[in-house]
């Protein structure tokens, strides 16, 4: 049951990210909006990874050749 909930959360967060980017692009240039968007996303992902057991190691794949 965890998978569908994560899927719905991802869709909702993507929608929020897209709406926020459209609002920011009216006030800021494309480069500034992109840096702010992806910088914030990187910080949030890093913080979430540190909160999960295993730390940043959970972002690693077991099979890098498959990517």
ROSE-4610 file (N, C-alpha, C; in Angstrom, 1 decimal, always signed):
// ROSE-4610
residu = [X/X/X/X/X/X/X/X/X/X/X/X/X/X/X/X/X/X/X/X/X/X/X/X/X/X/X/X/X/X/X/X/X/X/X/X/X/X/X/X/X/X/X/X/X/X/X/X/X/X/X/X/X/X/X/X/X/X/X/X/X/X/X/X/X/X/X/X/X/X/X/X/X/X/X/X/X/X/X/X/X/X/X/X/X/X/X/X/X/X/X/X/X/X/X/X/X/X/X/X/X/X/X/X/X/X/X/X/X/X/X/X/X/X/X/X/X/X/X/X/X/X/X/X/X/X/X/X/X/X/X/X/X/X/X/X/X/X/X/X/X/X/X/X/X/X/X/X/X/X/X/X/X/X/X/X/X/X/X/X/X/X/X/X/X/X/X/X/X/X/X/X/X/X/X/X/X/X/X/X/X/X/X/X/X/X/X/X/X/X/X/X/X/X/X/X/X/X/X/X/X]
num = [1/1/1/2/2/2/3/3/3/4/4/4/5/5/5/6/6/6/7/7/7/8/8/8/9/9/9/10/10/10/11/11/11/12/12/12/13/13/13/14/14/14/15/15/15/16/16/16/17/17/17/18/18/18/19/19/19/20/20/20/21/21/21/22/22/22/23/23/23/24/24/24/25/25/25/26/26/26/27/27/27/28/28/28/29/29/29/30/30/30/31/31/31/32/32/32/33/33/33/34/34/34/35/35/35/36/36/36/37/37/37/38/38/38/39/39/39/40/40/40/41/41/41/42/42/42/43/43/43/44/44/44/45/45/45/46/46/46/47/47/47/48/48/48/49/49/49/50/50/50/51/51/51/52/52/52/53/53/53/54/54/54/55/55/55/56/56/56/57/57/57/58/58/58/59/59/59/60/60/60/61/61/61/62/62/62/63/63/63/64/64/64/65/65/65/66/66/66/67/67/67]
x = [+0.8/+0.0/+0.9/+2.2/+3.1/+3.3/+3.4/+3.7/+2.6/+1.3/+0.3/+0.3/+0.5/+0.6/+1.8/+2.9/+4.1/+3.9/+3.2/+2.9/+2.0/+0.9/+0.0/+0.8/+1.6/+2.4/+3.3/+3.9/+4.8/+4.1/+2.9/+2.1/+1.7/+1.2/+0.8/+2.0/+3.2/+4.3/+4.8/+4.7/+5.1/+4.1/+2.9/+1.9/+2.2/+2.5/+2.9/+4.2/+5.1/+6.4/+6.2/+5.3/+5.0/+4.3/+3.3/+2.6/+3.5/+4.3/+5.3/+6.2/+6.7/+7.6/+7.0/+5.7/+5.0/+4.8/+4.5/+4.4/+5.7/+6.8/+8.1/+8.6/+8.3/+8.8/+8.2/+7.1/+6.5/+7.4/+8.0/+8.7/+10.2/+10.7/+12.2/+12.5/+13.8/+14.3/+14.3/+14.5/+14.4/+15.6/+16.8/+17.9/+17.7/+17.2/+17.0/+15.9/+14.9/+13.8/+14.3/+15.2/+15.7/+16.6/+17.5/+18.4/+17.7/+16.7/+15.9/+15.1/+14.5/+13.7/+14.6/+15.6/+16.4/+17.3/+17.7/+18.5/+17.6/+16.4/+15.5/+15.2/+15.0/+14.7/+15.9/+17.1/+18.3/+18.4/+18.1/+18.2/+17.1/+15.9/+14.9/+15.1/+15.7/+16.0/+17.1/+18.1/+19.2/+18.7/+17.8/+17.3/+16.5/+15.7/+14.8/+15.7/+16.8/+17.7/+18.4/+18.7/+19.4/+18.4/+17.1/+16.1/+15.8/+16.0/+15.7/+16.9/+16.6/+17.6/+18.6/+19.8/+20.8/+21.4/+20.8/+21.4/+21.5/+22.5/+22.6/+22.9/+23.3/+23.5/+22.3/+21.1/+19.9/+19.6/+20.4/+20.2/+21.0/+21.9/+22.7/+21.9/+22.2/+21.6/+22.5/+21.8/+22.6/+23.2/+22.6/+23.1/+23.3/+24.4/+24.7/+24.8/+25.1/+25.2/+23.9/+22.8/+21.5/+20.9/+21.5/+21.1/+21.6]
y = [-1.2/+0.0/+1.3/+1.1/+2.2/+2.8/+2.0/+2.5/+3.4/+3.1/+4.0/+5.4/+5.3/+6.6/+7.4/+6.8/+7.6/+8.1/+7.4/+7.8/+9.1/+9.0/+10.2/+11.4/+11.1/+12.2/+12.9/+12.0/+12.6/+13.4/+12.9/+13.7/+15.0/+15.0/+16.3/+17.2/+16.7/+17.6/+18.1/+17.3/+17.8/+18.9/+18.8/+19.8/+21.1/+21.0/+22.2/+22.9/+22.1/+22.6/+23.3/+22.7/+23.3/+24.7/+24.7/+25.9/+27.0/+26.6/+27.6/+28.1/+27.3/+27.7/+28.7/+28.5/+29.4/+30.8/+30.8/+32.0/+32.8/+32.0/+32.6/+33.2/+32.5/+33.0/+34.3/+34.7/+36.0/+37.1/+36.9/+37.9/+37.8/+36.6/+36.4/+35.9/+36.0/+35.5/+33.9/+33.3/+31.9/+31.3/+31.9/+31.3/+31.4/+32.5/+32.7/+31.7/+31.5/+30.6/+29.2/+28.8/+27.5/+27.2/+28.2/+28.0/+27.9/+28.7/+28.7/+27.3/+26.9/+25.7/+24.5/+24.3/+23.1/+23.2/+24.4/+24.5/+24.1/+24.6/+24.3/+22.8/+22.2/+20.8/+19.9/+20.4/+19.7/+19.7/+20.9/+21.0/+20.1/+20.1/+19.3/+17.8/+17.4/+16.0/+15.6/+16.4/+16.1/+16.0/+16.9/+16.9/+15.6/+15.3/+14.1/+12.8/+12.8/+11.6/+11.5/+12.6/+12.5/+12.1/+12.3/+11.9/+10.4/+9.9/+8.4/+7.6/+6.5/+5.6/+5.2/+5.4/+5.1/+6.3/+7.5/+8.7/+8.8/+9.5/+9.7/+8.5/+7.4/+6.1/+5.6/+6.0/+5.5/+6.0/+7.1/+7.6/+6.8/+5.9/+5.1/+3.9/+3.5/+2.4/+1.1/+0.0/-1.3/-1.7/-1.3/-1.7/-0.5/+0.2/+1.4/+1.1/-0.1/-0.4/-0.5/-0.7/-0.7/+0.7/+1.7/+3.0/+3.4]
z = [+0.0/+0.0/+0.0/+0.2/+0.3/-1.1/-2.1/-3.5/-4.0/-4.0/-4.5/-3.8/-2.5/-1.7/-2.1/-2.3/-2.8/-4.2/-5.0/-6.4/-6.3/-5.5/-5.4/-4.8/-3.8/-3.2/-4.2/-5.1/-6.1/-7.1/-7.5/-8.5/-7.9/-6.6/-6.0/-5.8/-5.4/-5.3/-6.6/-7.7/-9.0/-9.5/-9.2/-9.5/-8.8/-7.5/-6.7/-7.2/-7.6/-8.1/-9.4/-10.3/-11.6/-11.4/-10.5/-10.3/-9.7/-8.7/-8.1/-9.2/-10.1/-11.1/-12.1/-12.4/-13.2/-12.6/-11.3/-10.5/-10.4/-10.2/-10.1/-11.4/-12.5/-13.8/-14.2/-13.6/-13.9/-13.3/-12.1/-11.4/-11.6/-11.9/-12.0/-13.4/-13.8/-15.0/-15.0/-16.1/-16.3/-15.5/-15.5/-14.8/-13.3/-12.8/-11.4/-10.9/-11.6/-11.3/-11.2/-12.2/-12.2/-11.1/-10.8/-9.6/-8.3/-8.1/-6.9/-6.8/-7.9/-8.0/-7.6/-8.4/-8.2/-6.9/-6.5/-5.3/-4.1/-4.1/-3.0/-3.0/-4.2/-4.3/-3.8/-4.1/-3.7/-2.1/-1.5/-0.1/+0.6/+0.1/+0.7/+0.5/-0.6/-0.8/+0.1/+0.3/+1.2/+2.6/+3.0/+4.4/+4.6/+3.6/+3.7/+3.8/+3.0/+3.0/+4.4/+5.0/+6.3/+7.4/+7.2/+8.2/+8.1/+6.9/+6.7/+7.2/+7.8/+8.3/+7.2/+7.4/+6.3/+5.7/+6.0/+5.5/+4.0/+3.5/+2.1/+1.3/+2.0/+1.3/+0.7/+1.1/+0.6/-0.8/-1.2/-2.6/-3.6/-3.1/-4.0/-4.6/-5.8/-6.4/-6.1/-6.1/-5.9/-7.2/-8.4/-9.7/-10.6/-10.4/-11.2/-12.7/-13.1/-14.5/-15.2/-14.4/-15.0/-15.3/-14.8/-15.1/-16.4]
